[in-house]
Amino acid sequence: MTVANSSLSQQYILDIEPEGRLTLPQEIQQILNLESGDRLILTMEDNGTLQLVSLKNQVKKLRGLLKDKSPDINLVDELIQERRQEYLSE
């Protein structure tokens, strides 16, 4: 039987150290391109499931979403111009 677009999840057993720390397996760190000092976002779902996401990857995604569609327009200059016009019209 062939299943298209299926993804196989992998499970790992992690131990909680006395300080409350977890160590991610090296394989996971490499796949996610994590380095020492990187920050992660831990989300607990209503059903008790934990989701761990790389903060730097989330920031990259947000930058892509918020990227200025018109690189010729400088928003700071546009705001200054609007303020000048408001000042002159008073």
VEXVEX-349497 format. One record per residue (C-alpha): residue in one letter; x, y, z. Coordinates in Angstrom, 3 decimals, always signed. Layout:
<sites>
+------+----------+----------+----------+
! type !       c1 !       c2 !       c3 !
+------+----------+----------+----------+
!    A !        X !        Y !        Z !
...
+------+----------+----------+----------+
</sites>
This chain:
<sites>
+------+----------+----------+----------+
! type !       c1 !       c2 !       c3 !
+------+----------+----------+----------+
!    M !   +0.000 !   +0.000 !   +0.000 !
!    T !   +1.343 !   +3.419 !   -0.961 !
!    V !   +0.345 !   +6.586 !   +0.866 !
!    A !   +1.041 !   +9.888 !   -0.868 !
!    N !   +2.278 !  +12.887 !   +1.125 !
!    S !   +2.597 !  +10.945 !   +4.352 !
!    S !   +5.078 !  +12.048 !   +6.968 !
!    L !   +6.626 !   +9.787 !   +9.521 !
!    S !   +7.044 !  +11.390 !  +12.907 !
!    Q !   +9.907 !  +10.347 !  +15.097 !
!    Q !   +9.748 !  +10.011 !  +18.848 !
!    Y !  +12.560 !  +10.623 !  +21.277 !
!    I !  +12.711 !  +10.020 !  +25.013 !
!    L !  +14.145 !  +13.014 !  +26.871 !
!    D !  +15.183 !  +13.099 !  +30.510 !
!    I !  +14.516 !  +16.134 !  +32.654 !
!    E !  +17.660 !  +17.070 !  +34.565 !
!    P !  +17.409 !  +18.191 !  +38.219 !
!    E !  +17.622 !  +21.837 !  +37.064 !
!    G !  +14.622 !  +21.269 !  +34.771 !
!    R !  +16.706 !  +21.192 !  +31.587 !
!    L !  +16.133 !  +18.998 !  +28.558 !
!    T !  +18.778 !  +18.085 !  +26.020 !
!    L !  +17.640 !  +17.779 !  +22.421 !
!    P !  +19.200 !  +14.926 !  +20.481 !
!    Q !  +22.057 !  +16.008 !  +18.213 !
!    E !  +20.109 !  +14.753 !  +15.182 !
!    I !  +17.232 !  +17.150 !  +15.938 !
!    Q !  +19.629 !  +20.045 !  +16.501 !
!    Q !  +21.220 !  +19.404 !  +13.111 !
!    I !  +17.900 !  +19.030 !  +11.269 !
!    L !  +16.623 !  +22.306 !  +12.755 !
!    N !  +20.007 !  +24.023 !  +12.326 !
!    L !  +20.109 !  +24.856 !  +16.044 !
!    E !  +23.220 !  +26.194 !  +17.729 !
!    S !  +24.161 !  +26.661 !  +21.346 !
!    G !  +22.325 !  +29.687 !  +22.731 !
!    D !  +19.433 !  +29.524 !  +20.242 !
!    R !  +16.006 !  +30.159 !  +21.731 !
!    L !  +12.968 !  +27.939 !  +21.277 !
!    I !   +9.242 !  +28.563 !  +21.710 !
!    L !   +7.441 !  +25.884 !  +23.727 !
!    T !   +3.661 !  +25.788 !  +23.325 !
!    M !   +1.397 !  +23.538 !  +25.361 !
!    E !   -1.797 !  +22.624 !  +23.533 !
!    D !   -5.143 !  +22.087 !  +25.301 !
!    N !   -4.722 !  +18.333 !  +24.955 !
!    G !   -1.337 !  +18.397 !  +26.725 !
!    T !   +0.715 !  +18.067 !  +23.543 !
!    L !   +3.910 !  +20.120 !  +23.506 !
!    Q !   +5.135 !  +21.901 !  +20.402 !
!    L !   +8.719 !  +23.129 !  +20.200 !
!    V !   +9.613 !  +25.693 !  +17.502 !
!    S !  +12.849 !  +27.508 !  +16.712 !
!    L !  +12.507 !  +31.225 !  +17.479 !
!    K !  +14.934 !  +32.231 !  +14.716 !
!    N !  +12.938 !  +30.226 !  +12.154 !
!    Q !   +9.708 !  +31.904 !  +13.290 !
!    V !  +11.338 !  +35.337 !  +12.976 !
!    K !  +12.503 !  +34.474 !   +9.447 !
!    K !   +8.950 !  +33.460 !   +8.509 !
!    L !   +7.529 !  +36.678 !   +9.951 !
!    R !  +10.089 !  +38.789 !   +8.130 !
!    G !   +9.022 !  +37.133 !   +4.898 !
!    L !   +5.348 !  +37.852 !   +5.639 !
!    L !   +6.010 !  +41.453 !   +6.642 !
!    K !   +8.501 !  +42.162 !   +3.889 !
!    D !   +7.710 !  +45.424 !   +2.155 !
!    K !   +5.972 !  +44.709 !   -1.130 !
!    S !   +7.290 !  +47.994 !   -2.580 !
!    P !  +11.008 !  +48.284 !   -1.868 !
!    D !  +11.030 !  +51.728 !   -3.540 !
!    I !   +8.890 !  +53.178 !   -0.722 !
!    N !  +10.582 !  +54.144 !   +2.539 !
!    L !   +7.944 !  +54.039 !   +5.270 !
!    V !   +9.924 !  +56.359 !   +7.562 !
!    D !  +10.214 !  +59.026 !   +4.877 !
!    E !   +6.530 !  +58.591 !   +4.060 !
!    L !   +5.573 !  +59.087 !   +7.727 !
!    I !   +7.759 !  +62.186 !   +8.050 !
!    Q !   +6.174 !  +63.643 !   +4.915 !
!    E !   +2.663 !  +63.000 !   +6.296 !
!    R !   +3.555 !  +64.691 !   +9.591 !
!    R !   +4.976 !  +67.718 !   +7.777 !
!    Q !   +1.803 !  +68.042 !   +5.734 !
!    E !   -0.337 !  +67.793 !   +8.883 !
!    Y !   +1.793 !  +70.465 !  +10.565 !
!    L !   +1.521 !  +72.829 !   +7.584 !
!    S !   -2.252 !  +72.389 !   +7.370 !
!    E !   -2.782 !  +73.459 !  +11.013 !
+------+----------+----------+----------+
</sites>
